[in-house]
Amino acid sequence: MARVIVEVMLKPEILDAQGQAIARALPRLGFSGVSAVRQGKRFEVELEGPADDAALAEVRKMAETLLANTVIEDYRVTVES
């Protein structure tokens, strides 16, 4: 069994309103030194078999089809060890 992580983030040119709201709230909560925050999503996909090339291609297809809106989001697929 393998675990594959899919991280989805807004593309850099897309305004991240939630990230901006978090960045503005941090100083009010006593946190300093943060210049920007970007918000994203993380998916953990457990595979029945090994994380070979075919399985990773299938996870990438999942990401492009359902997990990420590729018009405004980028995604990264990694295998958790």
All heavy atoms as a GROMACS GRO file, in nm:
protein
  616
    1MET      N    1   0.084  -0.118   0.000
    1MET     CA    2   0.000   0.000   0.000
    1MET      C    3   0.088   0.124   0.000
    1MET      O    4   0.191   0.128   0.067
    1MET     CB    5  -0.091   0.000   0.123
    1MET     CG    6  -0.188   0.115   0.122
    1MET     SD    7  -0.310   0.118   0.256
    1MET     CE    8  -0.393  -0.037   0.237
    2ALA      N    9   0.048   0.223  -0.077
    2ALA     CA   10   0.125   0.348  -0.087
    2ALA      C   11   0.032   0.466  -0.063
    2ALA      O   12  -0.087   0.459  -0.091
    2ALA     CB   13   0.190   0.359  -0.224
    3ARG      N   14   0.089   0.572  -0.011
    3ARG     CA   15   0.014   0.696   0.008
    3ARG      C   16   0.074   0.802  -0.082
    3ARG      O   17   0.193   0.829  -0.080
    3ARG     CB   18   0.021   0.742   0.153
    3ARG     CG   19  -0.056   0.872   0.175
    3ARG     CD   20  -0.058   0.912   0.318
    3ARG     NE   21  -0.137   0.813   0.390
    3ARG     CZ   22  -0.164   0.819   0.519
    3ARG    NH1   23  -0.117   0.918   0.592
    3ARG    NH2   24  -0.235   0.727   0.577
    4VAL      N   25  -0.014   0.865  -0.161
    4VAL     CA   26   0.026   0.970  -0.253
    4VAL      C   27  -0.039   1.100  -0.208
    4VAL      O   28  -0.158   1.102  -0.174
    4VAL     CB   29  -0.015   0.935  -0.398
    4VAL    CG1   30   0.023   1.047  -0.493
    4VAL    CG2   31   0.048   0.804  -0.441
    5ILE      N   32   0.038   1.207  -0.205
    5ILE     CA   33  -0.011   1.337  -0.162
    5ILE      C   34  -0.032   1.425  -0.286
    5ILE      O   35   0.057   1.436  -0.371
    5ILE     CB   36   0.090   1.406  -0.067
    5ILE    CG1   37   0.128   1.314   0.049
    5ILE    CG2   38   0.035   1.540  -0.019
    5ILE    CD1   39   0.013   1.267   0.134
    6VAL      N   40  -0.149   1.486  -0.294
    6VAL     CA   41  -0.178   1.582  -0.400
    6VAL      C   42  -0.199   1.717  -0.331
    6VAL      O   43  -0.291   1.733  -0.251
    6VAL     CB   44  -0.303   1.544  -0.482
    6VAL    CG1   45  -0.329   1.647  -0.591
    6VAL    CG2   46  -0.288   1.404  -0.541
    7GLU      N   47  -0.111   1.812  -0.361
    7GLU     CA   48  -0.122   1.947  -0.306
    7GLU      C   49  -0.172   2.039  -0.416
    7GLU      O   50  -0.116   2.041  -0.526
    7GLU     CB   51   0.013   1.996  -0.254
    7GLU     CG   52   0.061   1.914  -0.135
    7GLU     CD   53   0.200   1.954  -0.092
    7GLU    OE1   54   0.294   1.931  -0.172
    7GLU    OE2   55   0.213   2.009   0.018
    8VAL      N   56  -0.277   2.114  -0.385
    8VAL     CA   57  -0.339   2.203  -0.483
    8VAL      C   58  -0.328   2.347  -0.432
    8VAL      O   59  -0.365   2.374  -0.317
    8VAL     CB   60  -0.487   2.165  -0.505
    8VAL    CG1   61  -0.552   2.258  -0.605
    8VAL    CG2   62  -0.500   2.020  -0.550
    9MET      N   63  -0.277   2.435  -0.515
    9MET     CA   64  -0.262   2.577  -0.479
    9MET      C   65  -0.312   2.662  -0.594
    9MET      O   66  -0.301   2.624  -0.710
    9MET     CB   67  -0.115   2.611  -0.454
    9MET     CG   68  -0.051   2.540  -0.336
    9MET     SD   69  -0.114   2.593  -0.177
    9MET     CE   70  -0.056   2.761  -0.169
   10LEU      N   71  -0.366   2.780  -0.559
   10LEU     CA   72  -0.401   2.875  -0.664
   10LEU      C   73  -0.275   2.914  -0.740
   10LEU      O   74  -0.167   2.924  -0.682
   10LEU     CB   75  -0.463   3.001  -0.602
   10LEU     CG   76  -0.605   2.987  -0.549
   10LEU    CD1   77  -0.645   3.112  -0.472
   10LEU    CD2   78  -0.704   2.960  -0.662
   11LYS      N   79  -0.290   2.936  -0.869
   11LYS     CA   80  -0.176   2.982  -0.949
   11LYS      C   81  -0.131   3.117  -0.895
   11LYS      O   82  -0.212   3.194  -0.841
   11LYS     CB   83  -0.216   2.992  -1.096
   11LYS     CG   84  -0.240   2.856  -1.158
   11LYS     CD   85  -0.273   2.867  -1.305
   11LYS     CE   86  -0.288   2.726  -1.361
   11LYS     NZ   87  -0.311   2.725  -1.506
   12PRO      N   88  -0.003   3.149  -0.905
   12PRO     CA   89   0.050   3.273  -0.846
   12PRO      C   90  -0.022   3.400  -0.894
   12PRO      O   91  -0.035   3.496  -0.819
   12PRO     CB   92   0.196   3.275  -0.889
   12PRO     CG   93   0.230   3.134  -0.920
   12PRO     CD   94   0.103   3.069  -0.967
   13GLU      N   95  -0.070   3.399  -1.017
   13GLU     CA   96  -0.135   3.520  -1.069
   13GLU      C   97  -0.281   3.534  -1.026
   13GLU      O   98  -0.345   3.636  -1.053
   13GLU     CB   99  -0.126   3.523  -1.223
   13GLU     CG  100  -0.194   3.408  -1.292
   13GLU     CD  101  -0.108   3.284  -1.314
   13GLU    OE1  102  -0.002   3.271  -1.251
   13GLU    OE2  103  -0.148   3.201  -1.396
   14ILE      N  104  -0.334   3.434  -0.956
   14ILE     CA  105  -0.473   3.437  -0.910
   14ILE      C  106  -0.478   3.496  -0.769
   14ILE      O  107  -0.404   3.454  -0.680
   14ILE     CB  108  -0.535   3.295  -0.910
   14ILE    CG1  109  -0.530   3.234  -1.050
   14ILE    CG2  110  -0.677   3.299  -0.856
   14ILE    CD1  111  -0.609   3.308  -1.156
   15LEU      N  112  -0.565   3.593  -0.748
   15LEU     CA  113  -0.583   3.656  -0.617
   15LEU      C  114  -0.630   3.552  -0.516
   15LEU      O  115  -0.726   3.480  -0.540
   15LEU     CB  116  -0.686   3.768  -0.628
   15LEU     CG  117  -0.723   3.838  -0.496
   15LEU    CD1  118  -0.603   3.917  -0.444
   15LEU    CD2  119  -0.843   3.928  -0.516
   16ASP      N  120  -0.561   3.544  -0.403
   16ASP     CA  121  -0.596   3.450  -0.295
   16ASP      C  122  -0.659   3.530  -0.181
   16ASP      O  123  -0.592   3.572  -0.087
   16ASP     CB  124  -0.471   3.376  -0.248
   16ASP     CG  125  -0.500   3.269  -0.144
   16ASP    OD1  126  -0.615   3.261  -0.096
   16ASP    OD2  127  -0.408   3.194  -0.110
   17ALA      N  128  -0.789   3.552  -0.191
   17ALA     CA  129  -0.860   3.634  -0.092
   17ALA      C  130  -0.854   3.572   0.048
   17ALA      O  131  -0.836   3.643   0.148
   17ALA     CB  132  -1.005   3.654  -0.134
   18GLN      N  133  -0.865   3.441   0.056
   18GLN     CA  134  -0.859   3.376   0.188
   18GLN      C  135  -0.720   3.390   0.248
   18GLN      O  136  -0.705   3.417   0.368
   18GLN     CB  137  -0.899   3.229   0.178
   18GLN     CG  138  -0.909   3.162   0.313
   18GLN     CD  139  -0.965   3.020   0.304
   18GLN    OE1  140  -0.997   2.971   0.197
   18GLN    NE2  141  -0.977   2.954   0.418
   19GLY      N  142  -0.617   3.372   0.167
   19GLY     CA  143  -0.481   3.390   0.215
   19GLY      C  144  -0.456   3.531   0.264
   19GLY      O  145  -0.391   3.554   0.366
   20GLN      N  146  -0.510   3.630   0.191
   20GLN     CA  147  -0.495   3.769   0.232
   20GLN      C  148  -0.566   3.796   0.364
   20GLN      O  149  -0.514   3.868   0.450
   20GLN     CB  150  -0.548   3.863   0.123
   20GLN     CG  151  -0.459   3.868   0.002
   20GLN     CD  152  -0.515   3.960  -0.105
   20GLN    OE1  153  -0.634   3.992  -0.107
   20GLN    NE2  154  -0.429   4.002  -0.196
   21ALA      N  155  -0.684   3.738   0.382
   21ALA     CA  156  -0.758   3.757   0.507
   21ALA      C  157  -0.681   3.697   0.624
   21ALA      O  158  -0.674   3.756   0.733
   21ALA     CB  159  -0.897   3.694   0.496
   22ILE      N  160  -0.620   3.583   0.603
   22ILE     CA  161  -0.540   3.520   0.708
   22ILE      C  162  -0.419   3.607   0.741
   22ILE      O  163  -0.388   3.630   0.858
   22ILE     CB  164  -0.496   3.378   0.665
   22ILE    CG1  165  -0.617   3.286   0.656
   22ILE    CG2  166  -0.392   3.321   0.762
   22ILE    CD1  167  -0.590   3.155   0.585
   23ALA      N  168  -0.352   3.657   0.637
   23ALA     CA  169  -0.234   3.742   0.658
   23ALA      C  170  -0.270   3.868   0.737
   23ALA      O  171  -0.192   3.913   0.823
   23ALA     CB  172  -0.171   3.779   0.524
   24ARG      N  173  -0.388   3.925   0.711
   24ARG     CA  174  -0.430   4.044   0.785
   24ARG      C  175  -0.467   4.012   0.930
   24ARG      O  176  -0.450   4.095   1.019
   24ARG     CB  177  -0.550   4.110   0.715
   24ARG     CG  178  -0.513   4.187   0.589
   24ARG     CD  179  -0.629   4.271   0.539
   24ARG     NE  180  -0.751   4.195   0.517
   24ARG     CZ  181  -0.786   4.135   0.404
   24ARG    NH1  182  -0.706   4.143   0.298
   24ARG    NH2  183  -0.899   4.070   0.392
   25ALA      N  184  -0.518   3.892   0.954
   25ALA     CA  185  -0.560   3.854   1.089
   25ALA      C  186  -0.442   3.817   1.179
   25ALA      O  187  -0.450   3.834   1.302
   25ALA     CB  188  -0.657   3.736   1.082
   26LEU      N  189  -0.334   3.768   1.124
   26LEU     CA  190  -0.221   3.722   1.205
   26LEU      C  191  -0.167   3.829   1.300
   26LEU      O  192  -0.147   3.801   1.419
   26LEU     CB  193  -0.111   3.665   1.116
   26LEU     CG  194  -0.145   3.531   1.050
   26LEU    CD1  195  -0.036   3.492   0.950
   26LEU    CD2  196  -0.163   3.422   1.155
   27PRO      N  197  -0.140   3.952   1.254
   27PRO     CA  198  -0.090   4.053   1.348
   27PRO      C  199  -0.188   4.082   1.463
   27PRO      O  200  -0.145   4.104   1.577
   27PRO     CB  201  -0.069   4.177   1.261
   27PRO     CG  202  -0.053   4.124   1.123
   27PRO     CD  203  -0.140   4.003   1.117
   28ARG      N  204  -0.317   4.080   1.434
   28ARG     CA  205  -0.416   4.103   1.540
   28ARG      C  206  -0.413   3.992   1.644
   28ARG      O  207  -0.454   4.010   1.759
   28ARG     CB  208  -0.557   4.112   1.480
   28ARG     CG  209  -0.578   4.237   1.397
   28ARG     CD  210  -0.726   4.260   1.364
   28ARG     NE  211  -0.794   4.146   1.306
   28ARG     CZ  212  -0.808   4.123   1.175
   28ARG    NH1  213  -0.755   4.206   1.088
   28ARG    NH2  214  -0.874   4.018   1.132
   29LEU      N  215  -0.365   3.873   1.604
   29LEU     CA  216  -0.355   3.760   1.696
   29LEU      C  217  -0.218   3.749   1.761
   29LEU      O  218  -0.190   3.652   1.830
   29LEU     CB  219  -0.389   3.630   1.621
   29LEU     CG  220  -0.532   3.623   1.566
   29LEU    CD1  221  -0.548   3.502   1.477
   29LEU    CD2  222  -0.632   3.620   1.680
   30GLY      N  223  -0.133   3.848   1.736
   30GLY     CA  224  -0.002   3.851   1.800
   30GLY      C  225   0.111   3.790   1.720
   30GLY      O  226   0.222   3.776   1.772
   31PHE      N  227   0.087   3.752   1.595
   31PHE     CA  228   0.192   3.696   1.511
   31PHE      C  229   0.250   3.805   1.423
   31PHE      O  230   0.177   3.880   1.360
   31PHE     CB  231   0.136   3.582   1.425
   31PHE     CG  232   0.082   3.467   1.505
   31PHE    CD1  233  -0.055   3.455   1.527
   31PHE    CD2  234   0.166   3.373   1.560
   31PHE    CE1  235  -0.106   3.351   1.600
   31PHE    CE2  236   0.116   3.267   1.634
   31PHE     CZ  237  -0.020   3.256   1.655
   32SER      N  238   0.382   3.812   1.418
   32SER     CA  239   0.445   3.916   1.336
   32SER      C  240   0.545   3.853   1.239
   32SER      O  241   0.581   3.736   1.253
   32SER     CB  242   0.516   4.018   1.425
   32SER     OG  243   0.618   3.953   1.499
   33GLY      N  244   0.588   3.934   1.143
   33GLY     CA  245   0.691   3.889   1.051
   33GLY      C  246   0.640   3.810   0.932
   33GLY      O  247   0.718   3.757   0.855
   34VAL      N  248   0.508   3.802   0.913
   34VAL     CA  249   0.452   3.730   0.799
   34VAL      C  250   0.416   3.831   0.692
   34VAL      O  251   0.338   3.923   0.715
   34VAL     CB  252   0.327   3.649   0.840
   34VAL    CG1  253   0.264   3.581   0.718
   34VAL    CG2  254   0.362   3.546   0.947
   35SER      N  255   0.474   3.817   0.573
   35SER     CA  256   0.447   3.914   0.466
   35SER      C  257   0.335   3.868   0.373
   35SER      O  258   0.271   3.952   0.311
   35SER     CB  259   0.574   3.940   0.386
   35SER     OG  260   0.621   3.821   0.328
   36ALA      N  261   0.310   3.738   0.363
   36ALA     CA  262   0.204   3.689   0.275
   36ALA      C  263   0.166   3.547   0.314
   36ALA      O  264   0.247   3.474   0.370
   36ALA     CB  265   0.248   3.692   0.130
   37VAL      N  266   0.042   3.510   0.283
   37VAL     CA  267  -0.008   3.374   0.307
   37VAL      C  268  -0.082   3.330   0.182
   37VAL      O  269  -0.159   3.407   0.124
   37VAL     CB  270  -0.105   3.370   0.428
   37VAL    CG1  271  -0.166   3.232   0.444
   37VAL    CG2  272  -0.035   3.413   0.556
   38ARG      N  273  -0.058   3.208   0.137
   38ARG     CA  274  -0.133   3.146   0.028
   38ARG      C  275  -0.203   3.024   0.085
   38ARG      O  276  -0.141   2.944   0.154
   38ARG     CB  277  -0.042   3.104  -0.087
   38ARG     CG  278   0.038   3.214  -0.153
   38ARG     CD  279  -0.037   3.304  -0.243
   38ARG     NE  280  -0.086   3.236  -0.363
   38ARG     CZ  281  -0.165   3.295  -0.451
   38ARG    NH1  282  -0.204   3.419  -0.433
   38ARG    NH2  283  -0.206   3.231  -0.557
   39GLN      N  284  -0.329   3.008   0.057
   39GLN     CA  285  -0.409   2.898   0.108
   39GLN      C  286  -0.422   2.792   0.000
   39GLN      O  287  -0.431   2.824  -0.118
   39GLN     CB  288  -0.546   2.954   0.150
   39GLN     CG  289  -0.648   2.853   0.190
   39GLN     CD  290  -0.736   2.811   0.074
   39GLN    OE1  291  -0.762   2.886  -0.018
   39GLN    NE2  292  -0.780   2.688   0.077
   40GLY      N  293  -0.422   2.664   0.040
   40GLY     CA  294  -0.435   2.556  -0.056
   40GLY      C  295  -0.509   2.438   0.002
   40GLY      O  296  -0.567   2.445   0.110
   41LYS      N  297  -0.505   2.327  -0.072
   41LYS     CA  298  -0.571   2.203  -0.030
   41LYS      C  299  -0.470   2.089  -0.038
   41LYS      O  300  -0.380   2.090  -0.122
   41LYS     CB  301  -0.688   2.170  -0.123
   41LYS     CG  302  -0.796   2.275  -0.129
   41LYS     CD  303  -0.904   2.236  -0.228
   41LYS     CE  304  -0.862   2.277  -0.368
   41LYS     NZ  305  -0.970   2.266  -0.467
   42ARG      N  306  -0.488   1.990   0.048
   42ARG     CA  307  -0.403   1.871   0.048
   42ARG      C  308  -0.493   1.748   0.048
   42ARG      O  309  -0.585   1.738   0.129
   42ARG     CB  310  -0.314   1.871   0.172
   42ARG     CG  311  -0.233   1.743   0.190
   42ARG     CD  312  -0.158   1.747   0.322
   42ARG     NE  313  -0.113   1.616   0.362
   42ARG     CZ  314   0.014   1.579   0.367
   42ARG    NH1  315   0.107   1.665   0.336
   42ARG    NH2  316   0.047   1.458   0.405
   43PHE      N  317  -0.465   1.657  -0.043
   43PHE     CA  318  -0.538   1.531  -0.052
   43PHE      C  319  -0.440   1.417  -0.029
   43PHE      O  320  -0.331   1.418  -0.085
   43PHE     CB  321  -0.603   1.515  -0.190
   43PHE     CG  322  -0.702   1.623  -0.223
   43PHE    CD1  323  -0.661   1.736  -0.292
   43PHE    CD2  324  -0.834   1.612  -0.187
   43PHE    CE1  325  -0.750   1.837  -0.324
   43PHE    CE2  326  -0.925   1.712  -0.219
   43PHE     CZ  327  -0.883   1.824  -0.287
   44GLU      N  328  -0.478   1.321   0.053
   44GLU     CA  329  -0.398   1.200   0.074
   44GLU      C  330  -0.473   1.084   0.010
   44GLU      O  331  -0.584   1.052   0.048
   44GLU     CB  332  -0.378   1.175   0.223
   44GLU     CG  333  -0.298   1.284   0.291
   44GLU     CD  334  -0.275   1.259   0.438
   44GLU    OE1  335  -0.318   1.153   0.490
   44GLU    OE2  336  -0.215   1.346   0.503
   45VAL      N  337  -0.410   1.024  -0.090
   45VAL     CA  338  -0.471   0.916  -0.166
   45VAL      C  339  -0.397   0.787  -0.131
   45VAL      O  340  -0.276   0.777  -0.155
   45VAL     CB  341  -0.464   0.943  -0.318
   45VAL    CG1  342  -0.528   0.830  -0.396
   45VAL    CG2  343  -0.528   1.077  -0.351
   46GLU      N  344  -0.468   0.690  -0.074
   46GLU     CA  345  -0.406   0.562  -0.043
   46GLU      C  346  -0.434   0.465  -0.157
   46GLU      O  347  -0.550   0.444  -0.195
   46GLU     CB  348  -0.458   0.508   0.089
   46GLU     CG  349  -0.409   0.590   0.206
   46GLU     CD  350  -0.434   0.523   0.340
   46GLU    OE1  351  -0.471   0.404   0.344
   46GLU    OE2  352  -0.416   0.592   0.441
   47LEU      N  353  -0.328   0.408  -0.211
   47LEU     CA  354  -0.338   0.314  -0.323
   47LEU      C  355  -0.332   0.171  -0.271
   47LEU      O  356  -0.264   0.144  -0.173
   47LEU     CB  357  -0.224   0.339  -0.422
   47LEU     CG  358  -0.212   0.480  -0.478
   47LEU    CD1  359  -0.087   0.492  -0.565
   47LEU    CD2  360  -0.337   0.517  -0.556
   48GLU      N  361  -0.400   0.082  -0.339
   48GLU     CA  362  -0.397  -0.059  -0.300
   48GLU      C  363  -0.264  -0.124  -0.332
   48GLU      O  364  -0.221  -0.215  -0.263
   48GLU     CB  365  -0.512  -0.134  -0.367
   48GLU     CG  366  -0.648  -0.091  -0.317
   48GLU     CD  367  -0.762  -0.163  -0.387
   48GLU    OE1  368  -0.735  -0.240  -0.483
   48GLU    OE2  369  -0.877  -0.142  -0.346
   49GLY      N  370  -0.198  -0.080  -0.435
   49GLY     CA  371  -0.070  -0.136  -0.475
   49GLY      C  372   0.042  -0.035  -0.461
   49GLY      O  373   0.028   0.066  -0.392
   50PRO      N  374   0.153  -0.060  -0.530
   50PRO     CA  375   0.266   0.032  -0.522
   50PRO      C  376   0.240   0.161  -0.600
   50PRO      O  377   0.156   0.166  -0.689
   50PRO     CB  378   0.380  -0.048  -0.586
   50PRO     CG  379   0.312  -0.140  -0.681
   50PRO     CD  380   0.181  -0.175  -0.616
   51ALA      N  381   0.316   0.264  -0.568
   51ALA     CA  382   0.305   0.393  -0.637
   51ALA      C  383   0.400   0.392  -0.757
   51ALA      O  384   0.496   0.467  -0.763
   51ALA     CB  385   0.338   0.506  -0.542
   52ASP      N  386   0.368   0.305  -0.854
   52ASP     CA  387   0.451   0.297  -0.974
   52ASP      C  388   0.406   0.403  -1.074
   52ASP      O  389   0.316   0.483  -1.047
   52ASP     CB  390   0.447   0.156  -1.034
   52ASP     CG  391   0.305   0.110  -1.067
   52ASP    OD1  392   0.212   0.195  -1.068
   52ASP    OD2  393   0.287  -0.010  -1.092
   53ASP      N  394   0.471   0.406  -1.190
   53ASP     CA  395   0.440   0.510  -1.289
   53ASP      C  396   0.294   0.508  -1.332
   53ASP      O  397   0.232   0.614  -1.348
   53ASP     CB  398   0.530   0.493  -1.412
   53ASP     CG  399   0.675   0.530  -1.384
   53ASP    OD1  400   0.700   0.601  -1.283
   53ASP    OD2  401   0.763   0.491  -1.462
   54ALA      N  402   0.236   0.390  -1.349
   54ALA     CA  403   0.096   0.380  -1.391
   54ALA      C  404   0.003   0.434  -1.284
   54ALA      O  405  -0.093   0.506  -1.314
   54ALA     CB  406   0.062   0.235  -1.425
   55ALA      N  407   0.030   0.402  -1.158
   55ALA     CA  408  -0.054   0.450  -1.048
   55ALA      C  409  -0.044   0.601  -1.034
   55ALA      O  410  -0.144   0.669  -1.013
   55ALA     CB  411  -0.015   0.380  -0.918
   56LEU      N  412   0.077   0.655  -1.046
   56LEU     CA  413   0.095   0.800  -1.036
   56LEU      C  414   0.028   0.872  -1.152
   56LEU      O  415  -0.028   0.980  -1.134
   56LEU     CB  416   0.243   0.836  -1.027
   56LEU     CG  417   0.312   0.792  -0.898
   56LEU    CD1  418   0.460   0.825  -0.903
   56LEU    CD2  419   0.246   0.853  -0.776
   57ALA      N  420   0.030   0.813  -1.270
   57ALA     CA  421  -0.041   0.872  -1.384
   57ALA      C  422  -0.191   0.876  -1.356
   57ALA      O  423  -0.259   0.974  -1.390
   57ALA     CB  424  -0.012   0.793  -1.511
   58GLU      N  425  -0.243   0.773  -1.291
   58GLU     CA  426  -0.385   0.770  -1.256
   58GLU      C  427  -0.418   0.877  -1.152
   58GLU      O  428  -0.520   0.944  -1.161
   58GLU     CB  429  -0.421   0.630  -1.202
   58GLU     CG  430  -0.567   0.607  -1.189
   58GLU     CD  431  -0.640   0.585  -1.322
   58GLU    OE1  432  -0.576   0.575  -1.427
   58GLU    OE2  433  -0.763   0.580  -1.318
   59VAL      N  434  -0.330   0.898  -1.055
   59VAL     CA  435  -0.352   1.002  -0.954
   59VAL      C  436  -0.347   1.140  -1.020
   59VAL      O  437  -0.428   1.228  -0.988
   59VAL     CB  438  -0.250   0.991  -0.839
   59VAL    CG1  439  -0.260   1.110  -0.745
   59VAL    CG2  440  -0.271   0.861  -0.762
   60ARG      N  441  -0.256   1.161  -1.114
   60ARG     CA  442  -0.251   1.288  -1.186
   60ARG      C  443  -0.380   1.313  -1.264
   60ARG      O  444  -0.432   1.424  -1.268
   60ARG     CB  445  -0.130   1.292  -1.280
   60ARG     CG  446   0.000   1.313  -1.209
   60ARG     CD  447   0.117   1.330  -1.306
   60ARG     NE  448   0.241   1.327  -1.232
   60ARG     CZ  449   0.314   1.216  -1.209
   60ARG    NH1  450   0.273   1.099  -1.256
   60ARG    NH2  451   0.425   1.222  -1.139
   61LYS      N  452  -0.435   1.205  -1.321
   61LYS     CA  453  -0.563   1.217  -1.392
   61LYS      C  454  -0.674   1.254  -1.295
   61LYS      O  455  -0.761   1.334  -1.326
   61LYS     CB  456  -0.594   1.085  -1.464
   61LYS     CG  457  -0.712   1.092  -1.555
   61LYS     CD  458  -0.726   0.963  -1.634
   61LYS     CE  459  -0.846   0.971  -1.727
   61LYS     NZ  460  -0.864   0.846  -1.802
   62MET      N  461  -0.672   1.195  -1.174
   62MET     CA  462  -0.769   1.232  -1.069
   62MET      C  463  -0.759   1.380  -1.036
   62MET      O  464  -0.859   1.450  -1.023
   62MET     CB  465  -0.743   1.152  -0.940
   62MET     CG  466  -0.773   1.008  -0.944
   62MET     SD  467  -0.720   0.935  -0.786
   62MET     CE  468  -0.694   0.766  -0.836
   63ALA      N  469  -0.635   1.426  -1.022
   63ALA     CA  470  -0.612   1.566  -0.986
   63ALA      C  471  -0.666   1.659  -1.095
   63ALA      O  472  -0.734   1.757  -1.066
   63ALA     CB  473  -0.463   1.592  -0.963
   64GLU      N  474  -0.638   1.627  -1.219
   64GLU     CA  475  -0.682   1.712  -1.330
   64GLU      C  476  -0.833   1.707  -1.350
   64GLU      O  477  -0.894   1.804  -1.395
   64GLU     CB  478  -0.611   1.671  -1.459
   64GLU     CG  479  -0.463   1.704  -1.457
   64GLU     CD  480  -0.390   1.655  -1.580
   64GLU    OE1  481  -0.456   1.606  -1.675
   64GLU    OE2  482  -0.267   1.665  -1.582
   65THR      N  483  -0.896   1.593  -1.317
   65THR     CA  484  -1.038   1.574  -1.340
   65THR      C  485  -1.124   1.626  -1.226
   65THR      O  486  -1.229   1.685  -1.249
   65THR     CB  487  -1.068   1.424  -1.362
   65THR    OG1  488  -0.988   1.376  -1.469
   65THR    CG2  489  -1.214   1.400  -1.393
   66LEU      N  490  -1.078   1.605  -1.101
   66LEU     CA  491  -1.165   1.633  -0.987
   66LEU      C  492  -1.101   1.719  -0.878
   66LEU      O  493  -1.166   1.809  -0.824
   66LEU     CB  494  -1.210   1.499  -0.924
   66LEU     CG  495  -1.296   1.508  -0.800
   66LEU    CD1  496  -1.429   1.574  -0.831
   66LEU    CD2  497  -1.318   1.370  -0.740
   67LEU      N  498  -0.976   1.694  -0.844
   67LEU     CA  499  -0.917   1.757  -0.726
   67LEU      C  500  -0.876   1.901  -0.748
   67LEU      O  501  -0.876   1.981  -0.654
   67LEU     CB  502  -0.797   1.674  -0.678
   67LEU     CG  503  -0.826   1.526  -0.648
   67LEU    CD1  504  -0.699   1.456  -0.604
   67LEU    CD2  505  -0.936   1.512  -0.546
   68ALA      N  506  -0.838   1.936  -0.869
   68ALA     CA  507  -0.790   2.073  -0.897
   68ALA      C  508  -0.867   2.132  -1.015
   68ALA      O  509  -0.904   2.060  -1.108
   68ALA     CB  510  -0.641   2.071  -0.929
   69ASN      N  511  -0.889   2.261  -1.008
   69ASN     CA  512  -0.942   2.335  -1.122
   69ASN      C  513  -0.820   2.390  -1.194
   69ASN      O  514  -0.765   2.494  -1.155
   69ASN     CB  515  -1.034   2.448  -1.075
   69ASN     CG  516  -1.085   2.532  -1.188
   69ASN    OD1  517  -1.037   2.524  -1.300
   69ASN    ND2  518  -1.182   2.617  -1.158
   70THR      N  519  -0.776   2.321  -1.298
   70THR     CA  520  -0.647   2.354  -1.360
   70THR      C  521  -0.647   2.488  -1.434
   70THR      O  522  -0.541   2.534  -1.476
   70THR     CB  523  -0.602   2.242  -1.455
   70THR    OG1  524  -0.704   2.220  -1.553
   70THR    CG2  525  -0.576   2.114  -1.378
   71VAL      N  526  -0.762   2.552  -1.446
   71VAL     CA  527  -0.766   2.686  -1.504
   71VAL      C  528  -0.705   2.786  -1.406
   71VAL      O  529  -0.631   2.876  -1.446
   71VAL     CB  530  -0.911   2.727  -1.539
   71VAL    CG1  531  -0.918   2.872  -1.583
   71VAL    CG2  532  -0.968   2.634  -1.645
   72ILE      N  533  -0.731   2.768  -1.275
   72ILE     CA  534  -0.683   2.864  -1.176
   72ILE      C  535  -0.591   2.802  -1.071
   72ILE      O  536  -0.538   2.874  -0.986
   72ILE     CB  537  -0.801   2.935  -1.105
   72ILE    CG1  538  -0.888   2.834  -1.030
   72ILE    CG2  539  -0.882   3.017  -1.204
   72ILE    CD1  540  -0.990   2.898  -0.937
   73GLU      N  541  -0.574   2.669  -1.074
   73GLU     CA  542  -0.494   2.602  -0.971
   73GLU      C  543  -0.384   2.517  -1.033
   73GLU      O  544  -0.402   2.460  -1.141
   73GLU     CB  545  -0.582   2.512  -0.883
   73GLU     CG  546  -0.684   2.588  -0.801
   73GLU     CD  547  -0.779   2.498  -0.725
   73GLU    OE1  548  -0.825   2.397  -0.781
   73GLU    OE2  549  -0.810   2.530  -0.610
   74ASP      N  550  -0.272   2.508  -0.962
   74ASP     CA  551  -0.166   2.414  -0.993
   74ASP      C  552  -0.172   2.301  -0.891
   74ASP      O  553  -0.224   2.319  -0.781
   74ASP     CB  554  -0.028   2.482  -0.982
   74ASP     CG  555  -0.004   2.585  -1.089
   74ASP    OD1  556  -0.049   2.566  -1.204
   74ASP    OD2  557   0.062   2.687  -1.059
   75TYR      N  558  -0.119   2.187  -0.927
   75TYR     CA  559  -0.114   2.077  -0.832
   75TYR      C  560   0.022   2.008  -0.839
   75TYR      O  561   0.094   2.017  -0.940
   75TYR     CB  562  -0.227   1.976  -0.855
   75TYR     CG  563  -0.215   1.897  -0.983
   75TYR    CD1  564  -0.145   1.777  -0.988
   75TYR    CD2  565  -0.271   1.944  -1.101
   75TYR    CE1  566  -0.133   1.706  -1.105
   75TYR    CE2  567  -0.259   1.875  -1.219
   75TYR     CZ  568  -0.191   1.755  -1.220
   75TYR     OH  569  -0.177   1.684  -1.338
   76ARG      N  570   0.056   1.941  -0.730
   76ARG     CA  571   0.182   1.865  -0.721
   76ARG      C  572   0.151   1.729  -0.661
   76ARG      O  573   0.079   1.720  -0.562
   76ARG     CB  574   0.283   1.941  -0.635
   76ARG     CG  575   0.417   1.868  -0.623
   76ARG     CD  576   0.517   1.951  -0.551
   76ARG     NE  577   0.472   1.971  -0.412
   76ARG     CZ  578   0.535   2.046  -0.325
   76ARG    NH1  579   0.643   2.112  -0.360
   76ARG    NH2  580   0.491   2.058  -0.202
   77VAL      N  581   0.204   1.625  -0.721
   77VAL     CA  582   0.184   1.489  -0.674
   77VAL      C  583   0.316   1.437  -0.619
   77VAL      O  584   0.418   1.442  -0.688
   77VAL     CB  585   0.135   1.397  -0.789
   77VAL    CG1  586   0.126   1.253  -0.743
   77VAL    CG2  587   0.002   1.446  -0.843
   78THR      N  588   0.314   1.389  -0.494
   78THR     CA  589   0.433   1.329  -0.434
   78THR      C  590   0.395   1.201  -0.363
   78THR      O  591   0.281   1.184  -0.321
   78THR     CB  592   0.500   1.424  -0.332
   78THR    OG1  593   0.404   1.461  -0.233
   78THR    CG2  594   0.554   1.549  -0.399
   79VAL      N  595   0.491   1.112  -0.351
   79VAL     CA  596   0.470   0.986  -0.279
   79VAL      C  597   0.523   1.003  -0.139
   79VAL      O  598   0.637   1.046  -0.120
   79VAL     CB  599   0.541   0.869  -0.351
   79VAL    CG1  600   0.522   0.740  -0.274
   79VAL    CG2  601   0.491   0.856  -0.493
   80GLU      N  602   0.440   0.971  -0.041
   80GLU     CA  603   0.483   0.981   0.099
   80GLU      C  604   0.558   0.854   0.136
   80GLU      O  605   0.513   0.744   0.108
   80GLU     CB  606   0.360   0.998   0.189
   80GLU     CG  607   0.396   1.028   0.333
   80GLU     CD  608   0.273   1.062   0.414
   80GLU    OE1  609   0.201   0.966   0.453
   80GLU    OE2  610   0.247   1.180   0.435
   81SER      N  611   0.673   0.872   0.197
   81SER     CA  612   0.754   0.754   0.233
   81SER      C  613   0.724   0.707   0.374
   81SER      O  614   0.666   0.774   0.452
   81SER     CB  615   0.901   0.787   0.220
   81SER     OG  616   0.933   0.904   0.289
   0.00000   0.00000   0.00000
